[in-house]
Amino acid sequence: MENIIKSKILSGVKEIVHGISTKAGGSAPFHNNLSRHVGDDESAVAENRSRFFGSLSIDGSRLAHANQVHSGNVTLVNEPGLYKETDALITSENDLYLVISVADCLPVMIYDPVKSVIANIHSGWRGTQKGIVTNAVSLMASEFSSSPADMIVFIGPGISREYFEVGREVAELFDDKYVSFRDSGKSAKPFIDIGTAVIDQLKVAGVKPDNIESSRLCTYSSPDLLHSYRRDRENSGRMFAVIGKR
């Protein structure tokens, strides 16, 4: 079983280090969980983190973590630490590794090879509706003169439309093209497709379609490989997505 998910497009860039952990490994109920906030044993989390970052040859003292709040907030960082009230991190620094936590929401990694800038974004339905990916692309452009046409993007695993049932009040926040209904009439249940929404936001922002890679793995329907909060609730661990430059 694959222990780390990687992007084909980013794997072709020598200076980029990246990966997304999986559920594989560890003991039930949390398995290979990397979060300290789900009730898992602290020593198990520390071991899981050490194994994940070690396999990527990343020094644990060089991590920048987003303290996620399901916002549209994007933060520029130049040193390790925990960054509050943000769901996306951007840096041009070498040997600084941007980390987000996911278990249904989409991890979105961006690299501008011309200006040597990276971003790591946590885009759930709230972040997607608030345009967090667009916000990150715009900040890269304004702060580093990055051109969206130069950016390459990897969208990691997340919950698919088939399993992402939401309330009507949430569905109404999205364009009809991202919403489908199961059943009909008053009993119709809306489902949303945040993966396609994010891809469309990237394209509108100016990222070339050929420079966008999407995993399309569904967290919910991959119980042996991926954590899913929707599926496992209080027994769900979290995966880390990390990207950095050497």
Secondary structure, DSSP 8 states (H G I E B T S, - for coil): --SEE--HHHHT-TTEEEEEE-S-SSBTTTBS---SSSS--HHHHHHHHHHHHHHTT--GGGEEEEE--SSS--EE-SS-EEEES-SEEEE--TT-EEEEEESSSEEEEEEETTTTEEEEEEE-HHHHHTTHHHHHHHHHHHHH---GGG-EEEE--B--GGG-B--HHHHTTS-GGGEEEES-GGG-EEEE-HHHHHHHHHHHHT--GGGEEE---BSTT-TTT---HHHHGGG---EEEEEEE-
